[in-house]
Amino acid sequence: MLAFSELLNEVSTAVSNDGAIETDEADKIRREWEQLKTTAETFVVACERGIYGLKKSKS
């Protein structure tokens, strides 16, 4: 979730300054977006491979 909050932070910071998004701010937003997509894809692949499955209890 950190990647998502970082993306929102970049957007908020860019807009709060002057209500516009400049080219350098758009570049920062793009970098955060790409990181978020990578993080999400990694998570989905892990789910598909069962990495986050329920652990069997020792009874």
C-alpha positions as CSV (number, residue, x, y, z in Angstrom):
1,M,0.0,0.0,0.0
2,L,3.0,2.3,0.4
3,A,3.3,2.6,-3.4
4,F,-0.3,3.8,-3.7
5,S,0.1,6.4,-0.9
6,E,3.3,7.6,-2.6
7,L,1.4,8.0,-5.9
8,L,-1.4,10.0,-4.1
9,N,1.2,12.1,-2.4
10,E,2.9,13.1,-5.7
11,V,-0.5,14.0,-7.2
12,S,-1.6,16.0,-4.1
13,T,1.7,17.8,-3.9
14,A,1.6,18.7,-7.6
15,V,-1.9,20.0,-7.5
16,S,-1.7,21.8,-4.2
17,N,1.1,24.1,-5.3
18,D,-0.7,25.9,-8.1
19,G,-3.6,23.8,-9.2
20,A,-1.7,22.6,-12.3
21,I,0.6,19.7,-13.0
22,E,3.9,20.7,-14.6
23,T,6.0,18.5,-16.8
24,D,8.5,17.6,-14.0
25,E,5.6,16.8,-11.7
26,A,4.0,14.6,-14.3
27,D,7.3,12.8,-14.6
28,K,7.3,12.1,-10.8
29,I,3.7,10.9,-11.0
30,R,4.6,8.6,-13.9
31,R,7.5,7.1,-11.9
32,E,5.2,6.4,-8.9
33,W,2.5,5.0,-11.2
34,E,5.0,2.6,-12.8
35,Q,6.2,1.5,-9.4
36,L,2.6,0.9,-8.2
37,K,1.9,-1.2,-11.3
38,T,5.0,-3.3,-10.7
39,T,4.1,-3.8,-7.0
40,A,0.5,-4.8,-7.9
41,E,1.6,-7.2,-10.6
42,T,4.1,-8.9,-8.2
43,F,1.3,-9.3,-5.6
44,V,-1.1,-10.8,-8.2
45,V,1.5,-13.3,-9.4
46,A,2.2,-14.3,-5.8
47,C,-1.5,-14.8,-5.2
48,E,-1.8,-16.9,-8.3
49,R,1.1,-19.1,-7.1
50,G,-0.6,-19.6,-3.8
51,I,2.0,-17.7,-1.7
52,Y,-0.7,-16.0,0.3
53,G,-2.8,-19.2,0.9
54,L,-4.0,-20.3,4.3
55,K,-1.4,-22.1,6.3
56,K,-2.4,-25.5,7.6
57,S,-2.5,-25.7,11.4
58,K,-0.6,-28.5,13.1
59,S,-3.3,-30.5,15.0
